[in-house]
Amino acid sequence: MEQGGQGQGGQGEVLKRGFSLRLVFSLAFAFVSPIAGMYAIFGIAFMIAGPAFW
């Protein structure tokens, strides 16, 4: 008789782990986005204020 949704051997559900292309792309996007944003802010500020911004 099974109780608690466990199969034979008393093991519960098995989680599948792995890297998919979608996961790798989302991690890369999350890492690169703030860096690109900082470059954009720096470039705009440098164009507006000139060398005084540095």
Secondary structure as GFF3:
##gff-version 3
##sequence-region A 1 54
A	DSSP	three_ten_helix	8	10	.	.	.	ID=ss1
A	DSSP	alpha_helix	21	49	.	.	.	ID=ss2
A	DSSP	three_ten_helix	50	53	.	.	.	ID=ss3
###
